[in-house]
């Protein structure tokens, strides 16, 4: 589990508690389940957006300098970390 998963849980639950009341459903259990599905989809969309933003930080391969290579490696590490969040690791 990553640090962000642990730290965002209370905020997610606070949003869910407010949102499930507005979700049309046959009963509370269905509304709560649909709310969690909506929040999961929203989180996944945000993580995919973050991955694309991070990928935009890659430097072109033109220079070949060690500093540029290290920078691109760090960007790759960030992309992988966000991807792991998306996969639920």
Backbone torsions as a table, in degrees:
resi	resn	phi	psi	omega
1	UNK	NA	139.3	179.5
2	UNK	-88.5	164.8	179.1
3	UNK	-60.9	-37.1	-177.5
4	UNK	-68.6	-31.2	177.9
5	UNK	-63.4	-41.9	-179.3
6	UNK	-69.5	-38.7	-174.3
7	UNK	-80.7	-23.5	-177.8
8	UNK	-91.0	-9.1	-176.5
9	UNK	-58.3	-48.0	-179.5
10	UNK	-61.9	-37.6	178.9
11	UNK	-66.6	-41.8	178.9
12	UNK	-61.7	-44.4	-179.7
13	UNK	-66.0	-35.5	177.5
14	UNK	-64.5	-41.7	177.2
15	UNK	-65.7	-44.2	-179.0
16	UNK	-60.3	-41.4	-179.9
17	UNK	-60.9	-33.2	179.1
18	UNK	-83.5	-36.3	-174.2
19	UNK	-74.5	-38.3	-173.4
20	UNK	-61.9	-24.1	178.0
21	UNK	-68.0	-26.1	-177.3
22	UNK	-93.6	-5.1	-176.8
23	UNK	-86.0	121.4	177.6
24	UNK	-65.8	131.7	-178.7
25	UNK	-165.3	169.5	179.5
26	UNK	-77.2	-30.2	-179.6
27	UNK	-155.8	174.4	-177.8
28	UNK	-61.8	-39.7	-178.7
29	UNK	-62.4	-42.9	178.6
30	UNK	-65.8	-42.1	179.1
31	UNK	-61.9	-43.0	179.2
32	UNK	-65.8	-39.9	178.8
33	UNK	-65.3	-43.7	179.2
34	UNK	-65.3	-36.7	177.2
35	UNK	-62.0	-44.9	178.9
36	UNK	-62.5	-39.3	177.2
37	UNK	-62.1	-43.3	179.3
38	UNK	-63.9	-43.6	179.5
39	UNK	-66.4	-37.7	176.9
40	UNK	-62.5	-43.5	179.8
41	UNK	-65.0	-40.2	179.4
42	UNK	-65.6	-42.8	178.3
43	UNK	-62.2	-44.8	-179.9
44	UNK	-62.3	-41.0	178.6
45	UNK	-63.2	-41.7	178.4
46	UNK	-65.3	-40.1	178.7
47	UNK	-67.5	-39.5	176.6
48	UNK	-63.1	-39.1	177.3
49	UNK	-63.9	-40.3	178.7
50	UNK	-65.3	-38.3	177.7
51	UNK	-62.6	-45.4	179.9
52	UNK	-64.2	-39.0	177.8
53	UNK	-64.5	-42.5	179.0
54	UNK	-65.2	-41.5	178.7
55	UNK	-60.7	-30.6	178.1
56	UNK	-67.0	-11.2	-179.8
57	UNK	-89.3	-8.0	176.9
58	UNK	-58.5	140.5	175.7
59	UNK	-86.7	148.5	175.6
60	UNK	-62.8	154.4	-177.1
61	UNK	-80.2	14.0	-173.3
62	UNK	-66.9	-36.4	-171.8
63	UNK	-83.5	-40.0	-178.0
64	UNK	72.7	10.7	-178.8
65	UNK	-74.3	154.7	179.1
66	UNK	-63.4	-36.7	179.3
67	UNK	-64.2	-43.1	178.8
68	UNK	-65.4	-39.5	178.3
69	UNK	-63.8	-42.1	178.7
70	UNK	-65.1	-40.7	178.3
71	UNK	-61.4	-47.9	180.0
72	UNK	-63.9	-33.8	176.4
73	UNK	-65.5	-40.6	178.0
74	UNK	-64.4	-41.5	177.0
75	UNK	-60.7	-42.4	177.6
76	UNK	-61.1	-37.6	177.7
77	UNK	-65.0	-40.8	177.9
78	UNK	-64.2	-45.6	178.4
79	UNK	-58.9	-43.2	179.5
80	UNK	-64.9	-39.6	-179.9
81	UNK	-65.8	-42.0	177.7
82	UNK	-66.9	-39.4	176.6
83	UNK	-60.4	-37.8	177.4
84	UNK	-64.4	-37.5	175.4
85	UNK	-62.5	-41.6	179.7
86	UNK	-62.9	-36.4	179.5
87	UNK	-82.0	-4.1	177.3
88	UNK	83.9	22.9	-180.0
89	UNK	-94.2	NA	NA
